[in-house]
Amino acid sequence: MAKLIHNREFKQEEFNEGHAACLALHLSAEDYGELIATGALSIGADFEGIEVALNKAATYSQKCYAIVNKSTGLVYAIGGYTAEGVIWFLSSRYLKNFTKECKREFKGMLRDNLLHTLTLFDKPLWNYAWYHSKTHLKLISSMGARMSGPVTTEKGVKFVKFEFYQEDFKEVE
């Protein structure tokens, strides 16, 4: 597939069920695997199962948003946070086709969301990422997360805990 053209075409929208339906069609393989690893999806889940899992994740969130292409409406990511400061993010397989400039802009939107969300809590934002989600682990680390060693569940699945602290970001102080 050709590289996407960078035109500052991203926008953030309040999440709706249409976003889940769109992302379910092209969820990244790593995020599909993570949903299976967390038990949110069964192995071999189809489009409807993915859509249900995405909508369920949104219902657990205090705030949920989508990052979409302004001109096409294509959903590139859905993310949010809970009242407990648990943050999450699931993305499209099309992100791998972004140009460097497009990746930088997309990461900038994620960072803006992170910085804003940090101001809403008096404790770290946190979650666990699936150990095999190397793309997300690299992104989370590059955004300034404090990472903990792998934790293995009773079912033998590995996750890496990550936390974002206000004091690590001078923009928030």
RACORNOR-V316817 format. One record per residue. N is the residue number from 1. RES is the residue in three letters. PHI is phi in whole degrees, 0 to 359 (NA if undefined). D_CENTER is the distance of its C-alpha to the mean C-alpha in Angstrom with 1 decimal. Layout:
BEGIN
N_RES_PHI_D_CENTER / N_RES_PHI_D_CENTER
END
This chain:
BEGIN
1_MET_NA_22.7 / 2_ALA_290_23.5 / 3_LYS_294_21.3 / 4_LEU_286_19.9 / 5_ILE_276_22.0 / 6_HIS_273_20.7 / 7_ASN_225_22.0 / 8_ARG_52_19.7 / 9_GLU_263_18.7 / 10_PHE_277_15.3 / 11_LYS_215_15.3 / 12_GLN_255_13.3 / 13_GLU_230_14.5 / 14_GLU_297_14.7 / 15_PHE_298_13.1 / 16_ASN_218_15.8 / 17_GLU_298_16.5 / 18_GLY_297_17.1 / 19_HIS_296_13.5 / 20_ALA_297_12.9 / 21_ALA_298_16.0 / 22_CYS_294_15.1 / 23_LEU_294_11.7 / 24_ALA_301_13.6 / 25_LEU_288_16.0 / 26_HIS_216_14.0 / 27_LEU_299_10.9 / 28_SER_297_10.6 / 29_ALA_299_13.1 / 30_GLU_295_11.1 / 31_ASP_289_8.6 / 32_TYR_300_11.9 / 33_GLY_298_13.4 / 34_GLU_293_11.1 / 35_LEU_297_11.8 / 36_ILE_291_15.4 / 37_ALA_300_15.4 / 38_THR_278_14.4 / 39_GLY_89_17.0 / 40_ALA_285_14.9 / 41_LEU_225_16.4 / 42_SER_266_19.7 / 43_ILE_301_20.5 / 44_GLY_84_21.4 / 45_ALA_303_19.6 / 46_ASP_266_20.2 / 47_PHE_308_18.6 / 48_GLU_297_19.7 / 49_GLY_296_18.3 / 50_ILE_294_14.8 / 51_GLU_300_15.2 / 52_VAL_298_16.6 / 53_ALA_298_13.8 / 54_LEU_294_11.2 / 55_ASN_295_13.8 / 56_LYS_294_14.5 / 57_ALA_301_11.1 / 58_ALA_294_11.7 / 59_THR_291_15.2 / 60_TYR_281_14.4 / 61_SER_269_12.7 / 62_GLN_287_15.1 / 63_LYS_219_13.1 / 64_CYS_219_10.6 / 65_TYR_220_10.2 / 66_ALA_234_9.7 / 67_ILE_254_10.1 / 68_VAL_231_13.1 / 69_ASN_280_16.1 / 70_LYS_302_19.0 / 71_SER_270_21.6 / 72_THR_256_20.4 / 73_GLY_80_17.8 / 74_LEU_299_15.6 / 75_VAL_274_12.0 / 76_TYR_265_9.7 / 77_ALA_195_6.3 / 78_ILE_230_6.1 / 79_GLY_206_5.0 / 80_GLY_181_7.9 / 81_TYR_212_10.3 / 82_THR_261_13.4 / 83_ALA_296_16.9 / 84_GLU_272_16.9 / 85_GLY_86_14.3 / 86_VAL_278_11.7 / 87_ILE_251_8.2 / 88_TRP_209_5.0 / 89_PHE_197_1.5 / 90_LEU_232_3.6 / 91_SER_225_5.8 / 92_SER_277_9.5 / 93_ARG_291_12.1 / 94_TYR_287_13.7 / 95_LEU_300_11.7 / 96_LYS_293_14.1 / 97_ASN_267_16.9 / 98_PHE_293_16.2 / 99_THR_289_19.0 / 100_LYS_301_18.8 / 101_GLU_296_19.3 / 102_CYS_294_16.6 / 103_LYS_300_14.1 / 104_ARG_296_15.5 / 105_GLU_295_15.2 / 106_PHE_298_11.6 / 107_LYS_298_11.0 / 108_GLY_298_13.5 / 109_MET_295_11.8 / 110_LEU_298_8.7 / 111_ARG_296_11.7 / 112_ASP_302_13.6 / 113_ASN_297_11.2 / 114_LEU_299_11.1 / 115_LEU_299_14.9 / 116_HIS_296_15.6 / 117_THR_295_13.9 / 118_LEU_302_15.8 / 119_THR_289_18.9 / 120_LEU_272_18.6 / 121_PHE_233_18.9 / 122_ASP_256_21.7 / 123_LYS_217_19.9 / 124_PRO_296_17.0 / 125_LEU_273_13.4 / 126_TRP_204_12.3 / 127_ASN_183_10.9 / 128_TYR_242_11.6 / 129_ALA_252_9.9 / 130_TRP_299_12.0 / 131_TYR_306_14.7 / 132_HIS_270_14.8 / 133_SER_271_11.3 / 134_LYS_300_13.0 / 135_THR_298_10.9 / 136_HIS_291_7.9 / 137_LEU_298_10.8 / 138_LYS_295_12.5 / 139_LEU_296_10.0 / 140_ILE_301_9.6 / 141_SER_297_13.3 / 142_SER_293_14.1 / 143_MET_270_12.6 / 144_GLY_102_15.1 / 145_ALA_287_13.9 / 146_ARG_271_16.7 / 147_MET_255_16.3 / 148_SER_253_18.5 / 149_GLY_300_20.2 / 150_PRO_299_19.1 / 151_VAL_244_19.9 / 152_THR_254_21.3 / 153_THR_283_21.3 / 154_GLU_300_24.6 / 155_LYS_272_23.6 / 156_GLY_85_23.2 / 157_VAL_267_19.4 / 158_LYS_262_18.1 / 159_PHE_227_15.1 / 160_VAL_243_14.7 / 161_LYS_280_14.5 / 162_PHE_228_13.0 / 163_GLU_219_14.2 / 164_PHE_245_14.3 / 165_TYR_252_17.9 / 166_GLN_306_19.4 / 167_GLU_294_22.3 / 168_ASP_275_20.3 / 169_PHE_232_19.7 / 170_LYS_298_23.1 / 171_GLU_294_21.6 / 172_VAL_267_21.0 / 173_GLU_299_24.4
END
